[in-house]
Amino acid sequence: MTPEEITLAVAEYASDAKAEGIVELDLRGLTSVADYFLICTGRSDRQVKAIHDRIHLGMKNQHGILPARVDGVTQAQWVLMDYGDVIVHIFMPEMRDFYRLEQLWGEAPARTLDFAAA
């Protein structure tokens, strides 16, 4: 899968788990860390874990792709899933407000991915 396809699939799985504020940051040309960040919010630690689980199982079962690394699932305040060229950030609202990745990478083109409205 291309990074664009991974980002879209992950966003759909996050949306299935009722993630809010799903935003894609296009980091191409800005950093070698990743091509895209996919950022979303869960309203509780249980929901953050559920979003992680939905993304993990969807990518594994439907696409045969596992993240190279996952951090933060135990605390479920900020879960990071590393899919190589796509880094997924699942935040609790307070953590997203504190780290403000959208502002930190403010020069990156951003796109809101809202599947609930579709």
TAQUINOR-V466009 format. One record per residue. OMEGA is omega as a letter, one per 20 degrees, with the letter a starting at -180 (NA if undefined). NEAR is the number of other C-alpha atoms within 8 Angstrom. Layout:
OMEGA:NEAR
OMEGA:NEAR
//
This chain:
r:5
r:5
r:10
r:7
r:8
a:10
a:12
r:8
r:9
r:11
r:11
r:9
r:12
r:15
r:13
a:8
r:10
r:8
r:13
r:8
a:10
a:15
r:11
r:13
r:14
a:10
a:12
a:9
a:5
a:6
r:8
a:7
a:5
r:12
a:12
r:14
r:13
a:15
r:13
a:13
r:14
a:15
r:8
r:7
r:11
r:7
r:11
r:18
r:10
r:9
r:15
a:12
a:8
r:12
a:11
a:10
r:9
a:10
a:13
a:10
a:8
a:7
r:7
a:7
r:7
r:8
r:10
a:8
r:8
r:10
r:7
a:10
a:11
a:4
r:7
r:13
r:12
r:13
r:15
r:12
a:12
r:12
r:11
a:8
r:10
r:14
a:13
r:12
r:12
a:15
q:16
a:15
a:9
a:7
r:10
r:11
a:7
a:6
r:6
a:8
r:7
r:7
r:6
r:6
a:8
r:7
r:4
r:9
a:8
r:8
r:7
r:8
a:9
a:9
r:7
a:5
a:4
NA:4
//
